[in-house]
Amino acid sequence: GRLEAVTQQMGYHPQYLDSFLKTQHYLLHMDGPLPFDCRHYIAIMAAARHQCRYLVNLHVLQFLRAGGDPQWLRGLDFIPPKLRNLNEINKILAHRPWLITKEHIEKLLKISEWSWSLAELVHAVVLLAHCHALASFVFGCGCEQDEGPGSRGSLNPLSPGNQCFCEATAGNGCSQELLRINRKRSLDSCMELDSLQERVQRIHVETEGREETRLLQQDREEGEGQGVEVGGTEHRSDPSVGLSPPADTDGEVTGATNLACYMQDPDFGYQDFARRDEDQTQVFRVQDYSWEDHGFSLVNRLYSDIGHLLDEKFRMVDGLQSSAMAKRQGCEPSVFKRGIWNYIHCMFGIRYDDYDYAEVNQLLERVLKVYIKTVTCYPEKTNSEMFDRFWKQFKHSEKVHVNLLILEARMQAELLYALQAITQYMI
């Protein structure tokens, strides 16, 4: 449920949407190495790295439906160490995936009682990459507009009113079964939303008093031992830091001001690969490690069937028709799409030896390149003006197509780095 804004946008390309929904459903709701509540919490951690309130809200609700402990929603300090240990690779994959090493993998697999299995870790890595890339799509297409004031209504072309994905795409080849499931999920979401919000609010009210009392007692004891006055200016920290309530005054399950509790080192962000320390990392050459020859088989072996679903999704976006986009640049559709894909991978240090990168500057105008880089590397900075400025004479569906290419190219880039590190650990 509650993916309506995303499915509305992807609905311009129904075949891709079908492939996306199958993958998302398999990752979150089908048999797999990870417990269902942990899957949604990992999704919350991933979305929070980009301050994507739309996805955080979605997975907070689904986390509770899956029987998750509401205390975990108070932040990383309240979750099991095993999950908290995932924070480092979440941070690296989200912003600078080229920094991930086999040592990061080994650390997660060797921590005594809190160790991960290889299968669990692969499931977690795919979830992280999926949600990071989806956050790019959410911001790039304006889906974040649904989550409060300052909405970008101009990026939501499906109107009038709250027309649902089912109605908007009923004539676009979507199966009746998919439409039936979508309608049922929307109804379930509406029925459960109020009760879930009330539950979170009630839990917060009950625990807030106890937590405040505990913190005050702790500060008092420390103050007596160190000569620091609890109420004075020398007090070490604000006891409310990191303890933001999971519900705000508007009844929202979580809010933008609360997302900091789901991540550490918030200042860690994207850094241009070209400006890295030369001795720290090397260019990733696809000829040495590719999705088709290496990543696919590894991920499919450790997490059954997910490789086939991901591969179908990569192929689906590559097969989308883009004649209008290519015609604008006077080239073949495949040439134009490859230019966008390789430009995105280039920003993450991934290079193709058989590609002439001079083509990128010829194919992609500056305004488009700025948009692609923003949505890919720091999607939370995307605004409606960026979306409106590139390709003003193009259809909305063509702009959505660009965002689908960003989503899949970014996800594959993160997977390549993570799976290569896992392979190096196994060797």
KERO-991381 format. One record per residue (C-alpha): residue number from 0; residue in three letters; x, y, z. Coordinates in steps of 0.5 Angstrom, whole numbers, plus 500, padded with zeros to 3 digits. Layout:
N
<NUM, Ala, <X, Y, Z>>
...
% end
This chain:
427
<0, Gly, <500, 500, 500>>
<1, Arg, <502, 507, 500>>
<2, Leu, <506, 507, 493>>
<3, Glu, <501, 510, 489>>
<4, Ala, <505, 516, 488>>
<5, Val, <511, 512, 485>>
<6, Thr, <506, 507, 481>>
<7, Gln, <503, 513, 478>>
<8, Gln, <509, 516, 475>>
<9, Met, <512, 509, 473>>
<10, Gly, <505, 507, 470>>
<11, Tyr, <507, 511, 464>>
<12, His, <511, 505, 463>>
<13, Pro, <507, 499, 465>>
<14, Gln, <511, 493, 463>>
<15, Tyr, <517, 496, 467>>
<16, Leu, <512, 498, 473>>
<17, Asp, <510, 490, 473>>
<18, Ser, <517, 488, 473>>
<19, Phe, <519, 493, 479>>
<20, Leu, <513, 491, 483>>
<21, Lys, <515, 484, 483>>
<22, Thr, <522, 485, 485>>
<23, Gln, <519, 490, 491>>
<24, His, <514, 485, 493>>
<25, Tyr, <519, 479, 493>>
<26, Leu, <524, 483, 497>>
<27, Leu, <519, 485, 502>>
<28, His, <514, 480, 503>>
<29, Met, <516, 473, 500>>
<30, Asp, <521, 468, 503>>
<31, Gly, <528, 470, 504>>
<32, Pro, <533, 470, 509>>
<33, Leu, <531, 476, 513>>
<34, Pro, <525, 477, 518>>
<35, Phe, <520, 481, 515>>
<36, Asp, <520, 487, 520>>
<37, Cys, <528, 487, 519>>
<38, Arg, <527, 488, 512>>
<39, His, <522, 494, 513>>
<40, Tyr, <527, 497, 518>>
<41, Ile, <533, 497, 513>>
<42, Ala, <529, 500, 508>>
<43, Ile, <527, 506, 513>>
<44, Met, <535, 506, 515>>
<45, Ala, <536, 507, 507>>
<46, Ala, <531, 512, 506>>
<47, Ala, <533, 516, 512>>
<48, Arg, <540, 517, 508>>
<49, His, <537, 521, 503>>
<50, Gln, <532, 525, 508>>
<51, Cys, <526, 521, 504>>
<52, Arg, <520, 522, 508>>
<53, Tyr, <515, 519, 503>>
<54, Leu, <519, 512, 504>>
<55, Val, <520, 512, 511>>
<56, Asn, <513, 513, 512>>
<57, Leu, <511, 508, 508>>
<58, His, <516, 503, 511>>
<59, Val, <514, 505, 518>>
<60, Leu, <507, 503, 517>>
<61, Gln, <509, 496, 514>>
<62, Phe, <514, 495, 520>>
<63, Leu, <509, 496, 525>>
<64, Arg, <504, 491, 520>>
<65, Ala, <509, 486, 520>>
<66, Gly, <510, 486, 528>>
<67, Gly, <516, 490, 529>>
<68, Asp, <518, 493, 536>>
<69, Pro, <515, 500, 536>>
<70, Gln, <521, 502, 540>>
<71, Trp, <526, 501, 534>>
<72, Leu, <522, 507, 531>>
<73, Arg, <525, 511, 537>>
<74, Gly, <532, 511, 533>>
<75, Leu, <538, 507, 532>>
<76, Asp, <540, 507, 539>>
<77, Phe, <534, 502, 540>>
<78, Ile, <535, 497, 535>>
<79, Pro, <539, 490, 536>>
<80, Pro, <547, 491, 535>>
<81, Lys, <546, 486, 529>>
<82, Leu, <542, 491, 525>>
<83, Arg, <546, 497, 528>>
<84, Asn, <552, 495, 525>>
<85, Leu, <549, 495, 518>>
<86, Asn, <549, 503, 519>>
<87, Glu, <556, 503, 516>>
<88, Ile, <555, 500, 509>>
<89, Asn, <548, 503, 509>>
<90, Lys, <552, 510, 509>>
<91, Ile, <558, 508, 504>>
<92, Leu, <553, 505, 499>>
<93, Ala, <548, 511, 499>>
<94, His, <554, 516, 498>>
<95, Arg, <560, 513, 496>>
<96, Pro, <560, 506, 494>>
<97, Trp, <567, 506, 492>>
<98, Leu, <569, 506, 499>>
<99, Ile, <566, 499, 501>>
<100, Thr, <572, 493, 502>>
<101, Lys, <572, 486, 504>>
<102, Glu, <574, 488, 511>>
<103, His, <567, 492, 511>>
<104, Ile, <564, 485, 509>>
<105, Glu, <568, 481, 514>>
<106, Lys, <567, 485, 520>>
<107, Leu, <559, 484, 519>>
<108, Leu, <560, 476, 518>>
<109, Lys, <565, 476, 524>>
<110, Ile, <562, 479, 530>>
<111, Ser, <560, 473, 535>>
<112, Glu, <553, 473, 537>>
<113, Trp, <551, 479, 532>>
<114, Ser, <554, 476, 526>>
<115, Trp, <550, 476, 519>>
<116, Ser, <550, 470, 515>>
<117, Leu, <552, 471, 507>>
<118, Ala, <545, 470, 505>>
<119, Glu, <542, 475, 510>>
<120, Leu, <548, 480, 508>>
<121, Val, <546, 479, 501>>
<122, His, <539, 480, 502>>
<123, Ala, <540, 487, 506>>
<124, Val, <545, 490, 501>>
<125, Val, <540, 489, 495>>
<126, Leu, <535, 492, 500>>
<127, Leu, <539, 498, 501>>
<128, Ala, <541, 499, 494>>
<129, His, <533, 498, 492>>
<130, Cys, <531, 504, 497>>
<131, His, <537, 508, 496>>
<132, Ala, <535, 508, 488>>
<133, Leu, <528, 509, 489>>
<134, Ala, <529, 515, 494>>
<135, Ser, <532, 518, 487>>
<136, Phe, <526, 516, 483>>
<137, Val, <521, 519, 489>>
<138, Phe, <525, 526, 489>>
<139, Gly, <526, 526, 482>>
<140, Cys, <519, 525, 480>>
<141, Gly, <516, 529, 485>>
<142, Cys, <513, 524, 489>>
<143, Glu, <516, 527, 496>>
<144, Gln, <510, 532, 495>>
<145, Asp, <505, 528, 498>>
<146, Glu, <509, 528, 505>>
<147, Gly, <507, 535, 507>>
<148, Pro, <507, 543, 506>>
<149, Gly, <512, 545, 500>>
<150, Ser, <509, 540, 495>>
<151, Arg, <511, 540, 488>>
<152, Gly, <504, 539, 485>>
<153, Ser, <507, 541, 478>>
<154, Leu, <510, 534, 478>>
<155, Asn, <504, 530, 479>>
<156, Pro, <501, 530, 472>>
<157, Leu, <495, 525, 474>>
<158, Ser, <489, 529, 475>>
<159, Pro, <484, 531, 477>>
<160, Gly, <484, 529, 484>>
<161, Asn, <487, 523, 487>>
<162, Gln, <486, 519, 481>>
<163, Cys, <489, 512, 483>>
<164, Phe, <494, 508, 479>>
<165, Cys, <489, 503, 477>>
<166, Glu, <484, 508, 474>>
<167, Ala, <490, 512, 470>>
<168, Thr, <493, 506, 467>>
<169, Ala, <487, 501, 466>>
<170, Gly, <488, 502, 459>>
<171, Asn, <495, 501, 458>>
<172, Gly, <496, 493, 458>>
<173, Cys, <496, 492, 466>>
<174, Ser, <493, 486, 468>>
<175, Gln, <487, 485, 472>>
<176, Glu, <490, 482, 477>>
<177, Leu, <495, 487, 478>>
<178, Leu, <490, 492, 478>>
<179, Arg, <485, 488, 483>>
<180, Ile, <491, 487, 488>>
<181, Asn, <493, 495, 488>>
<182, Arg, <486, 497, 489>>
<183, Lys, <486, 492, 495>>
<184, Arg, <492, 495, 498>>
<185, Ser, <490, 502, 497>>
<186, Leu, <484, 500, 501>>
<187, Asp, <487, 496, 507>>
<188, Ser, <492, 502, 507>>
<189, Cys, <487, 507, 508>>
<190, Met, <483, 502, 514>>
<191, Glu, <490, 501, 517>>
<192, Leu, <493, 508, 517>>
<193, Asp, <489, 511, 523>>
<194, Ser, <489, 506, 527>>
<195, Leu, <497, 505, 526>>
<196, Gln, <498, 512, 527>>
<197, Glu, <494, 512, 534>>
<198, Arg, <498, 506, 536>>
<199, Val, <505, 510, 535>>
<200, Gln, <502, 516, 538>>
<201, Arg, <500, 512, 544>>
<202, Ile, <506, 508, 545>>
<203, His, <510, 515, 545>>
<204, Val, <506, 518, 550>>
<205, Glu, <507, 512, 555>>
<206, Thr, <515, 511, 554>>
<207, Glu, <516, 519, 553>>
<208, Gly, <515, 520, 561>>
<209, Arg, <519, 514, 563>>
<210, Glu, <525, 516, 558>>
<211, Glu, <525, 523, 561>>
<212, Thr, <526, 521, 568>>
<213, Arg, <531, 516, 566>>
<214, Leu, <535, 521, 563>>
<215, Leu, <534, 526, 568>>
<216, Gln, <536, 521, 573>>
<217, Gln, <543, 519, 569>>
<218, Asp, <545, 526, 568>>
<219, Arg, <544, 528, 576>>
<220, Glu, <548, 522, 578>>
<221, Glu, <553, 524, 572>>
<222, Gly, <553, 532, 575>>
<223, Glu, <554, 530, 582>>
<224, Gly, <560, 526, 580>>
<225, Gln, <563, 531, 575>>
<226, Gly, <561, 537, 578>>
<227, Val, <557, 539, 572>>
<228, Glu, <550, 542, 574>>
<229, Val, <544, 539, 570>>
<230, Gly, <541, 545, 568>>
<231, Gly, <547, 550, 567>>
<232, Thr, <550, 552, 561>>
<233, Glu, <556, 546, 561>>
<234, His, <551, 541, 561>>
<235, Arg, <554, 536, 556>>
<236, Ser, <548, 535, 551>>
<237, Asp, <540, 536, 550>>
<238, Pro, <537, 530, 553>>
<239, Ser, <532, 530, 547>>
<240, Val, <537, 529, 542>>
<241, Gly, <536, 523, 538>>
<242, Leu, <529, 522, 542>>
<243, Ser, <525, 525, 537>>
<244, Pro, <518, 522, 537>>
<245, Pro, <515, 517, 532>>
<246, Ala, <509, 522, 531>>
<247, Asp, <508, 529, 530>>
<248, Thr, <503, 534, 532>>
<249, Asp, <499, 533, 525>>
<250, Gly, <499, 525, 526>>
<251, Glu, <504, 524, 521>>
<252, Val, <507, 517, 523>>
<253, Thr, <514, 520, 522>>
<254, Gly, <517, 527, 520>>
<255, Ala, <523, 530, 517>>
<256, Thr, <525, 533, 523>>
<257, Asn, <525, 526, 526>>
<258, Leu, <529, 522, 520>>
<259, Ala, <536, 524, 524>>
<260, Cys, <535, 519, 529>>
<261, Tyr, <535, 513, 524>>
<262, Met, <542, 515, 521>>
<263, Gln, <549, 516, 524>>
<264, Asp, <554, 521, 521>>
<265, Pro, <549, 525, 517>>
<266, Asp, <554, 530, 514>>
<267, Phe, <557, 524, 510>>
<268, Gly, <555, 525, 503>>
<269, Tyr, <557, 524, 496>>
<270, Gln, <564, 526, 494>>
<271, Asp, <566, 527, 487>>
<272, Phe, <569, 521, 485>>
<273, Ala, <575, 524, 481>>
<274, Arg, <577, 528, 487>>
<275, Arg, <578, 522, 491>>
<276, Asp, <585, 521, 494>>
<277, Glu, <589, 517, 488>>
<278, Asp, <592, 512, 493>>
<279, Gln, <585, 510, 496>>
<280, Thr, <581, 507, 491>>
<281, Gln, <582, 505, 483>>
<282, Val, <577, 506, 478>>
<283, Phe, <572, 500, 477>>
<284, Arg, <573, 497, 471>>
<285, Val, <566, 493, 468>>
<286, Gln, <571, 489, 464>>
<287, Asp, <574, 486, 471>>
<288, Tyr, <567, 485, 474>>
<289, Ser, <560, 486, 471>>
<290, Trp, <553, 484, 473>>
<291, Glu, <552, 479, 467>>
<292, Asp, <558, 475, 468>>
<293, His, <559, 476, 476>>
<294, Gly, <554, 480, 480>>
<295, Phe, <548, 476, 477>>
<296, Ser, <550, 469, 479>>
<297, Leu, <553, 471, 486>>
<298, Val, <547, 474, 488>>
<299, Asn, <542, 469, 485>>
<300, Arg, <546, 463, 489>>
<301, Leu, <546, 467, 496>>
<302, Tyr, <539, 469, 495>>
<303, Ser, <535, 465, 491>>
<304, Asp, <531, 468, 485>>
<305, Ile, <533, 475, 486>>
<306, Gly, <538, 475, 481>>
<307, His, <533, 473, 475>>
<308, Leu, <528, 479, 478>>
<309, Leu, <533, 484, 478>>
<310, Asp, <536, 482, 471>>
<311, Glu, <529, 483, 468>>
<312, Lys, <528, 490, 471>>
<313, Phe, <535, 492, 468>>
<314, Arg, <533, 489, 461>>
<315, Met, <526, 492, 462>>
<316, Val, <529, 499, 463>>
<317, Asp, <534, 498, 457>>
<318, Gly, <528, 496, 453>>
<319, Leu, <524, 502, 454>>
<320, Gln, <522, 506, 448>>
<321, Ser, <525, 513, 447>>
<322, Ser, <525, 515, 440>>
<323, Ala, <523, 522, 442>>
<324, Met, <529, 523, 447>>
<325, Ala, <534, 520, 442>>
<326, Lys, <531, 524, 436>>
<327, Arg, <532, 530, 440>>
<328, Gln, <540, 529, 440>>
<329, Gly, <540, 526, 433>>
<330, Cys, <542, 519, 435>>
<331, Glu, <539, 512, 436>>
<332, Pro, <535, 510, 442>>
<333, Ser, <540, 505, 444>>
<334, Val, <546, 510, 444>>
<335, Phe, <542, 516, 448>>
<336, Lys, <540, 511, 453>>
<337, Arg, <547, 508, 454>>
<338, Gly, <550, 515, 454>>
<339, Ile, <545, 517, 460>>
<340, Trp, <547, 510, 464>>
<341, Asn, <555, 511, 463>>
<342, Tyr, <554, 518, 465>>
<343, Ile, <551, 515, 472>>
<344, His, <556, 510, 473>>
<345, Cys, <562, 515, 471>>
<346, Met, <560, 519, 477>>
<347, Phe, <561, 513, 481>>
<348, Gly, <567, 511, 478>>
<349, Ile, <565, 505, 474>>
<350, Arg, <568, 505, 467>>
<351, Tyr, <567, 502, 460>>
<352, Asp, <573, 501, 456>>
<353, Asp, <569, 500, 450>>
<354, Tyr, <566, 507, 451>>
<355, Asp, <568, 514, 448>>
<356, Tyr, <566, 518, 454>>
<357, Ala, <567, 524, 449>>
<358, Glu, <560, 522, 447>>
<359, Val, <557, 524, 454>>
<360, Asn, <558, 531, 453>>
<361, Gln, <555, 531, 446>>
<362, Leu, <549, 527, 448>>
<363, Leu, <547, 531, 454>>
<364, Glu, <546, 538, 455>>
<365, Arg, <548, 541, 461>>
<366, Val, <541, 542, 464>>
<367, Leu, <540, 535, 463>>
<368, Lys, <547, 533, 466>>
<369, Val, <546, 537, 472>>
<370, Tyr, <539, 534, 473>>
<371, Ile, <541, 527, 473>>
<372, Lys, <547, 528, 477>>
<373, Thr, <543, 532, 483>>
<374, Val, <538, 526, 483>>
<375, Thr, <543, 521, 483>>
<376, Cys, <548, 523, 488>>
<377, Tyr, <544, 528, 492>>
<378, Pro, <536, 527, 491>>
<379, Glu, <534, 531, 497>>
<380, Lys, <537, 537, 493>>
<381, Thr, <532, 536, 487>>
<382, Asn, <527, 541, 486>>
<383, Ser, <521, 542, 482>>
<384, Glu, <525, 548, 478>>
<385, Met, <530, 543, 476>>
<386, Phe, <525, 538, 473>>
<387, Asp, <521, 543, 469>>
<388, Arg, <527, 546, 466>>
<389, Phe, <530, 540, 462>>
<390, Trp, <527, 538, 456>>
<391, Lys, <521, 543, 456>>
<392, Gln, <518, 541, 450>>
<393, Phe, <518, 533, 452>>
<394, Lys, <512, 529, 455>>
<395, His, <512, 528, 462>>
<396, Ser, <513, 520, 460>>
<397, Glu, <520, 522, 457>>
<398, Lys, <522, 525, 464>>
<399, Val, <520, 519, 468>>
<400, His, <524, 515, 463>>
<401, Val, <530, 519, 465>>
<402, Asn, <528, 518, 472>>
<403, Leu, <528, 510, 471>>
<404, Leu, <534, 510, 468>>
<405, Ile, <537, 514, 474>>
<406, Leu, <534, 509, 479>>
<407, Glu, <537, 502, 475>>
<408, Ala, <543, 505, 473>>
<409, Arg, <544, 507, 481>>
<410, Met, <542, 501, 484>>
<411, Gln, <547, 497, 479>>
<412, Ala, <552, 501, 481>>
<413, Glu, <551, 500, 488>>
<414, Leu, <550, 492, 487>>
<415, Leu, <557, 492, 483>>
<416, Tyr, <561, 495, 489>>
<417, Ala, <558, 491, 494>>
<418, Leu, <558, 484, 491>>
<419, Gln, <565, 485, 488>>
<420, Ala, <567, 486, 496>>
<421, Ile, <563, 480, 498>>
<422, Thr, <566, 476, 492>>
<423, Gln, <573, 478, 495>>
<424, Tyr, <572, 476, 502>>
<425, Met, <569, 469, 499>>
<426, Ile, <576, 468, 495>>
% end
